[in-house]
């Protein structure tokens, strides 16, 4: 039995050696998978870090976008204010021009009125200076310097003053020259 045992021992040793080789191979595979797992975990960590960085960048861009939108709103408001001020200024300038034009026209009208007043005064003096015949209350009177005088038709001269001629073409006998 010693032979048999030795062949069994050899067979068992061979099997154990094969098993040791398989275990060594499995251990090497296990190490390779562990290295691969570590590598993949590192890649996952790196991808996560990149994702975090991208999210932070996105948030920063969103904040900048919000600030830019707020700046755009403020700029639009400022433009609207400036346009309103420009419109007010144009309206004020137009009002000033209209006022200046009206003042010039008023000045021109005042000069014309002054000329007319001078002409009227001159005409009134000429009229008062001239002898005028008026028929008042059935009598003929000669008007001299605004006073009514009895009229002598034969000699065509003024006689005695009877009173002041009023604008309504009546004679105020209380006022005698």
Kinemage of the C-alpha trace (Angstrom):
@kinemage 1
@onewidth
@group {chain A} dominant
@subgroup {mainchain}
@vectorlist {calphas} color= white
{ca unk a 1} P 0.000 0.000 0.000
{ca unk a 2} L 2.928 2.099 0.244
{ca unk a 3} L 2.980 2.454 -3.496
{ca unk a 4} L -0.533 3.399 -3.698
{ca unk a 5} L -0.206 5.870 -1.009
{ca unk a 6} L 2.665 7.530 -2.660
{ca unk a 7} L 0.871 7.802 -5.936
{ca unk a 8} L -2.088 9.140 -4.080
{ca unk a 9} L 0.168 11.512 -2.307
{ca unk a 10} L 1.662 12.580 -5.586
{ca unk a 11} L -1.735 13.020 -7.101
{ca unk a 12} L -2.847 14.947 -4.067
{ca unk a 13} L 0.278 17.072 -4.143
{ca unk a 14} L -0.290 17.692 -7.881
{ca unk a 15} L -3.861 18.667 -7.205
{ca unk a 16} L -2.753 20.886 -4.349
{ca unk a 17} L -0.142 22.492 -6.573
{ca unk a 18} L -2.778 23.101 -9.232
{ca unk a 19} L -5.007 24.535 -6.579
{ca unk a 20} L -2.192 26.744 -5.343
{ca unk a 21} L -1.616 27.943 -8.909
{ca unk a 22} L -5.349 28.633 -9.309
{ca unk a 23} L -5.366 30.470 -5.993
{ca unk a 24} L -2.300 32.460 -7.064
{ca unk a 25} L -4.007 33.246 -10.375
{ca unk a 26} L -7.195 34.207 -8.545
{ca unk a 27} L -5.156 36.322 -6.127
{ca unk a 28} L -3.446 38.037 -9.097
{ca unk a 29} L -6.849 38.551 -10.755
{ca unk a 30} L -8.193 39.861 -7.462
{ca unk a 31} L -5.305 42.340 -7.255
{ca unk a 32} L -5.833 43.348 -10.889
{ca unk a 33} L -9.547 43.855 -10.246
{ca unk a 34} L -8.745 45.792 -7.080
{ca unk a 35} L -6.357 48.003 -9.061
{ca unk a 36} L -8.993 48.410 -11.779
{ca unk a 37} L -11.616 49.212 -9.121
{ca unk a 38} L -9.291 51.790 -7.568
{ca unk a 39} L -8.688 53.278 -10.999
{ca unk a 40} L -12.439 53.427 -11.686
{ca unk a 41} L -13.093 54.924 -8.261
{ca unk a 42} L -10.427 57.547 -8.984
{ca unk a 43} L -12.137 58.284 -12.307
{ca unk a 44} L -15.512 58.555 -10.558
{ca unk a 45} L -14.004 60.930 -7.980
{ca unk a 46} L -12.385 62.958 -10.771
{ca unk a 47} L -15.668 63.033 -12.722
{ca unk a 48} L -17.504 64.101 -9.560
{ca unk a 49} L -14.974 66.851 -8.965
{ca unk a 50} L -15.333 67.985 -12.578
{ca unk a 51} L -19.112 67.913 -12.199
{ca unk a 52} L -18.870 70.021 -9.020
{ca unk a 53} L -16.537 72.436 -10.804
{ca unk a 54} L -18.927 72.650 -13.765
{ca unk a 55} L -21.890 73.205 -11.429
{ca unk a 56} L -19.977 75.955 -9.642
{ca unk a 57} L -19.065 77.494 -12.989
{ca unk a 58} L -22.718 77.223 -14.071
{ca unk a 59} L -23.838 78.931 -10.859
{ca unk a 60} L -21.252 81.658 -11.395
{ca unk a 61} L -22.437 82.134 -14.961
{ca unk a 62} L -26.060 82.233 -13.799
{ca unk a 63} L -25.142 84.883 -11.222
{ca unk a 64} L -23.310 86.892 -13.887
{ca unk a 65} L -26.307 86.465 -16.188
{ca unk a 66} L -28.639 87.713 -13.444
{ca unk a 67} L -26.321 90.678 -12.825
{ca unk a 68} L -26.187 91.393 -16.554
{ca unk a 69} L -29.990 91.243 -16.751
{ca unk a 70} L -30.255 93.625 -13.792
{ca unk a 71} L -27.713 95.926 -15.471
{ca unk a 72} L -29.755 95.784 -18.677
{ca unk a 73} L -32.920 96.730 -16.766
{ca unk a 74} L -31.092 99.622 -15.081
{ca unk a 75} L -29.704 100.715 -18.447
{ca unk a 76} L -33.191 100.638 -19.995
{ca unk a 77} L -34.521 102.697 -17.086
{ca unk a 78} L -31.679 105.193 -17.478
{ca unk a 79} L -32.336 105.410 -21.226
{ca unk a 80} L -36.038 106.017 -20.549
{ca unk a 81} L -35.132 108.745 -18.027
{ca unk a 82} L -32.739 110.375 -20.478
{ca unk a 83} L -35.324 110.194 -23.278
{ca unk a 84} L -37.893 111.783 -20.948
{ca unk a 85} L -35.446 114.540 -19.992
{ca unk a 86} L -34.618 115.050 -23.655
{ca unk a 87} L -38.329 115.309 -24.470
{ca unk a 88} L -38.824 117.740 -21.582
{ca unk a 89} L -35.850 119.770 -22.774
{ca unk a 90} L -37.174 119.822 -26.343
{ca unk a 91} L -40.612 120.831 -25.058
{ca unk a 92} L -39.053 123.556 -22.907
{ca unk a 93} L -36.956 124.770 -25.827
{ca unk a 94} L -40.050 124.845 -28.026
{ca unk a 95} L -41.924 126.751 -25.295
{ca unk a 96} L -39.040 129.219 -24.986
{ca unk a 97} L -38.984 129.710 -28.757
{ca unk a 98} L -42.752 130.176 -28.804
{ca unk a 99} L -42.515 132.654 -25.913
{ca unk a 100} L -39.711 134.539 -27.668
{ca unk a 101} L -41.767 134.630 -30.870
{ca unk a 102} L -44.836 135.788 -28.937
{ca unk a 103} L -42.731 138.447 -27.188
{ca unk a 104} L -41.417 139.677 -30.538
{ca unk a 105} L -44.937 139.722 -31.957
{ca unk a 106} L -46.194 141.532 -28.833
{ca unk a 107} L -43.339 144.035 -29.122
{ca unk a 108} L -44.167 144.555 -32.790
{ca unk a 109} L -47.874 144.940 -31.943
{ca unk a 110} L -46.973 147.385 -29.145
{ca unk a 111} L -44.907 149.460 -31.587
{ca unk a 112} L -47.769 149.402 -34.081
{ca unk a 113} L -50.218 150.351 -31.303
{ca unk a 114} L -47.881 153.166 -30.249
{ca unk a 115} L -47.747 154.404 -33.843
{ca unk a 116} L -51.525 154.153 -34.060
{ca unk a 117} L -51.896 156.035 -30.758
{ca unk a 118} L -49.572 158.772 -32.003
{ca unk a 119} L -51.500 158.956 -35.254
{ca unk a 120} L -54.777 159.078 -33.323
{ca unk a 121} L -53.462 161.863 -31.059
{ca unk a 122} L -52.245 163.748 -34.087
{ca unk a 123} L -55.574 163.237 -35.827
{ca unk a 124} L -57.420 164.327 -32.666
{ca unk a 125} L -55.319 167.486 -32.457
{ca unk a 126} L -55.960 168.197 -36.106
{ca unk a 127} L -59.679 167.553 -35.629
{ca unk a 128} L -59.818 169.738 -32.527
{ca unk a 129} L -57.909 172.470 -34.268
{ca unk a 130} L -60.158 172.457 -37.313
{ca unk a 131} L -63.528 174.227 -37.185
{ca unk a 132} L -66.295 171.717 -37.621
{ca unk a 133} L -70.000 172.339 -38.123
{ca unk a 134} L -72.381 170.038 -36.206
{ca unk a 135} L -76.156 169.927 -36.155
{ca unk a 136} L -77.218 169.291 -32.531
{ca unk a 137} L -80.781 169.542 -31.139
{ca unk a 138} L -82.002 171.448 -34.183
{ca unk a 139} L -79.210 174.080 -34.087
{ca unk a 140} L -75.948 174.417 -36.008
{ca unk a 141} L -72.824 174.875 -33.904
{ca unk a 142} L -69.202 175.488 -34.871
{ca unk a 143} L -66.891 173.196 -32.900
{ca unk a 144} L -63.525 174.698 -31.946
{ca unk a 145} L -61.067 172.825 -29.756
{ca unk a 146} L -63.850 170.585 -28.404
{ca unk a 147} L -66.198 173.494 -27.485
{ca unk a 148} L -69.510 174.293 -29.189
{ca unk a 149} L -69.967 177.887 -30.372
{ca unk a 150} L -73.081 179.496 -31.847
{ca unk a 151} L -72.681 179.626 -35.632
{ca unk a 152} L -73.360 182.734 -37.651
{ca unk a 153} L -74.310 181.415 -41.079
{ca unk a 154} L -74.276 184.858 -42.723
{ca unk a 155} L -70.692 185.663 -41.794
{ca unk a 156} L -69.694 181.972 -41.413
{ca unk a 157} L -68.013 182.608 -38.100
{ca unk a 158} L -68.206 181.289 -34.567
{ca unk a 159} L -70.150 183.199 -32.022
{ca unk a 160} L -70.554 182.839 -28.262
{ca unk a 161} L -69.332 179.549 -26.608
{ca unk a 162} L -72.271 177.553 -25.262
{ca unk a 163} L -70.396 174.556 -23.713
{ca unk a 164} L -68.119 171.525 -24.089
{ca unk a 165} L -68.978 168.992 -26.793
{ca unk a 166} L -69.258 165.540 -25.191
{ca unk a 167} L -68.472 162.243 -26.957
{ca unk a 168} L -72.180 161.414 -27.294
{ca unk a 169} L -72.582 164.644 -29.312
{ca unk a 170} L -74.378 166.553 -26.578
{ca unk a 171} L -73.317 169.858 -25.110
{ca unk a 172} L -72.342 170.293 -21.471
{ca unk a 173} L -73.398 173.883 -20.795
{ca unk a 174} L -71.777 173.882 -17.346
{ca unk a 175} L -68.331 173.897 -18.991
{ca unk a 176} L -67.788 177.056 -21.004
{ca unk a 177} L -64.501 178.221 -22.479
